[in-house]
Amino acid sequence: MPETDVIKINAGIIEEFRSHGGRVGGPFAGATMLLLTTTGARTGRRRTNPLTYRREAHRIFVFATNNGADREPSWLHNLRSDPRVEVELGPGPEDVPVRRYAARAVVLLGPDRDEVWARQAAEHPRFAGYAERTDRTISVVELVHTADERRRALGDQLRLIHADLRADLAELRRQVRDLDGPVGRTEPAARLRRHCFAFCDAITAHHTGEDSLGFPPLEAAAPELAPVIAQLREEHIRVAELQQQLREAVAGSEPTRTAELVDTLTAELERHFDYEEEQLARTLNSLDTSGWGVPD
């Protein structure tokens, strides 16, 4: 189906959803629906998509099926770049507006993803059909209400910390992309420097906290993770080296070098965050971590 047709159909579903308390007709009649608003990774514009969702207790999940196409949906690309999203949750009573709230999008990995997907596919066979049409692994995304973040287990909190850092990194990339001319004395350049230095400070604080407070008790509780933690520590050193190079490029008004380093740092951090979540989050959630230093 042409993209223009998809946009037109989605616009009709969105209008119907908002007009009828989260209820829609047609092929989605009776489905649990939400509207997910993301920020365009390239344009910075807000984009809204209607999606079916899965609820497990207080947790909300959506699935990047794209009807089984080989290409991931654009909303997934957007939230990978900037995980700050808005959710409009339905259905509700006809005379009550749908529930709207800010959330963090967390892409599940490994067994966490597989278990949620298996339950969804078993209960809704069309989702199993989507997976049969494509060779890609269909991503599962949890939408975490920002007011619920501190009630999460430590592994989930780690994912949310990473979501915040990804959002800050997305803003840094946007500022670099929008910079017109050298990193000089203009207000956009000054804003870029402030954001760059603040972001680097946040990464440093996060990794220092993990090295000194988070990793030692984890190594004691789960010694089999020692090789993973050793690799993470090495990656912290690599990230710190890139941060220092980025600070120097920004301070020295080097726009090309700044853009290159932001791209390199982005790739390094995305790999690092994904690996850490896949290797540690599940174990962290299973341990009694009361009294631990939270890795932030």
N, C-alpha and C positions, 0 to 999 in steps of 0.2 A: 504494500500500500504506500503511495507517495506520502512524503512527510507532511505536505500541506493538508492532505486528507486527515492524517492522524491529529494534527494540531486542531483542525476544525471539529473533529469528533470529541477530542478532549475538552475543548472549550464548551461544548454543549453539556458534557457530563459535569463539568465544574459548575456551570450555571444551575443545572438541575440539583446538584448536591447542596449548594448554598441556599437554594430556594425551598428545599423540602427536608431540612433538618438532617442532612446526610444520607437521605434515601434517594436512590436512582432507579429507573426502570430499565427496560430493554434487557440486553444480555447480562447486566449487572444487578438485576432485580434480586433483592434478598441477600446480596453480598455485603460483607463488612468492608466499608470503604473509608478511605481517608484522602485528604489532599496534602501533598508534600510540596513545599515551596523551598527551592534551593537557589543558590546564587550561581549564575553562569560562570564557568571557569574561564572562558575567554572574554565574554562581554561584561561581566559584573552585574548583569540584569537579573531580576528575580523571575524565576520560572516555576510554574505550578503544574503538577501532574496528578491525576487521579489514580489511586492504587488500591488494590485489595490488601488487607493486612491480616496478620495472625496475632491473637492475644493469648499470652500464657501468664496467668496471674496479673501482675502489674506491668509485664513486659509486652512491648509492641514490636512486631517484625514485619518488614516488607521484603519483597523478592524481586530481583532484577531479571525477570524472565524475558522481557521484550518479546513475548509471544513465541519464544523459542528461536529467535533470530540469532545469528552468529555474532552480531554486534551488540555490545552492551548498551543499555538505554542511556540517553544523555544525562538524565537526573543522577545516575550513579557516578558518572564522570564528574559532574558538578560537586557532589557531596564528598567525593574523594579529595577534591581540591579545597573545599571549604565545608566542614562538617556541621556548621551552624545552620539549622533548618527550622522551618515553621511547620507545625502539624495542625490540620483541621480534622478532627476525629468524629466519625459518625458510626452508625446512625443514632439520632436522638429523637425525642418526641417532636411531632410536627410543629408545635408552637414554641420550641426551645432551640436557640441557635446551637450549632455544632460546637464542640469543645475545641478551642484554639490555644496552642501553647508553643513556646520555644523549646527546641530539643537539640540534642547532639546525635549525629548519625555515626554509628559504630559498625563497621563492616566485620562480621564474624569470620573467624579463621579456623581451620583444622576441625577437630571433633565438635567444637561448639557450633560451627556452621552446619556440619553434617547431620547432627542430631536434630536440630530445628528443621532443616530441610526434609529429613526423612519423615518426621511427623506430619509436616505440611503435605508432602506428596502422598502419604498413605491416606490422609483424610480427604484430599482433593486431587483425584486422579489426573485432572487436566495439568496440574503442575508437573507430575511425572512425565506427561506427554511433552511439555515444554523442554524438559531435559533431554528427551530422546531425539529432539529435532536439531540439537546443536552439540558440538564437541566442547564448548566452553563450560566451565563450572559456573553455575548460576549463583551469583552472590546473594547472601542473606544479610540484611541490614537491620540492626536494632535501633529504634528511635527512643532515646533516653530523655525523659522530661528533665529539664535543667533543675527543677526543684527537687528531683529525686536523686541527684547525683551523689550526695554525701551518704545516702543510705545504702550504697552499693558495696558489695564485697571488694576486697582489696584488688583482686584481678580485674574486676569491672572498673574500679576507680582508675587503674592503670590505663585502661582503654580510653577513659574519659579525659584523663590528663593528656594523652596523646591526641585526642580529638581537639582539645583546646590549642595545643601546639600546632597542629595541622592548620587550624583556622588562622592562627597568627602568621604562619608561614604563607598561607594563601594571600593574606593581606600584603605581606612583604613582596610577593611576586607581582601583585597588581601594581603596587607603587613603583617597582622597578620598571614594569612594562609601560606605565603611564608617564614615566619621567621624560620630559622633553629637554634634551640637551645635557650638558655635563652635570655631575653631582656637585653643584656649586653652591651659591648663596640664596637661591630661590626658596620660597616657602615649600614647594613640593620636595626639593632636595633636603631641606632641613627636616621635614616630616619623615622622609625616608631614613635619614640618619638616626633620628630618635627611635623609629620603629625597629630598625635593624639592630641597634645596640640593646634595646629592651628585649627583643626576641632572643638575641644571643645570651643575654643575662638569664633569661628564663630557661633556656636549654641547659646552660651551665648549672643552674640551681637544681634542675631536675636530675641531671646525671650525677652531680655531686651527692645529692640526697640518696640516689640509688646505690652508689658506690659505698657510702659510709653508713647508711641506715637500712636500706632495703636488702642489699645482696648478702651481707654477713649472716643474718638470721635465716635467710632462705637457703644459703649453702649448708648451714647446720641442720636445718629441718629436712632438706632434700638434697643430700650429697651427690646424687646421680645427675644433678643439674650443673655440677661444677664446670664441665666443658662449655656449656651454654653461657654461663655467667662470665667465664674467662673471655669468650668471644665478644660478649656485650661490653666488657670493660675495654677491650681493644678498640671496638667501634667508638666508644666514648672518646678515646684519644684521637682517633681520626676526625671525628666531628669537631672536637675542640681545635684541631689544627685548621680545619676549613673555616671555622668561625673567626679565628684570628686573621686569616687571610682576607675574609670578607670585611672585617672591621677596617683593616688597612686600606682596602680598595675604596670603601665608602669614604673614609676620612681623607683619602688622597684624590677624591673627585675623579675616579676612573669608571665611567659608566659601562663600558664594554666588559671590563674585568668584573665589575660588580654583578652584571647580569649572568655572566658565565658561572661565577661562584655561587650565586643563588640557585641556579639550575643544578649544579653539582651537589650543593648542600641538600636541596630538596630530594634528589634521588637517593642520597646516602641516608637521610632521615627516614624516608618512606620505607626503605629496605629494613632499616634498624627497628623502626616501630613495629612493622609487620612480624619480623622474626621474634622480637621480644614478646609480643602478645601471643603469638602461636606457641611459643615454648614455655612461657611462664604463667600466663593469666589463669589457665585452668588449675594449675597447682596452687597458686595463690588463693584462689577461691575455695579450695578444699582444705586449707590449713587454718588452724586457730592462730590468727595473726594479732590478737589483742596484745597491746603492749609494744608492737613493732613500731618502728619509724615508717610512716607512709612514704613511698618512693616518689615524692614530689619535691 
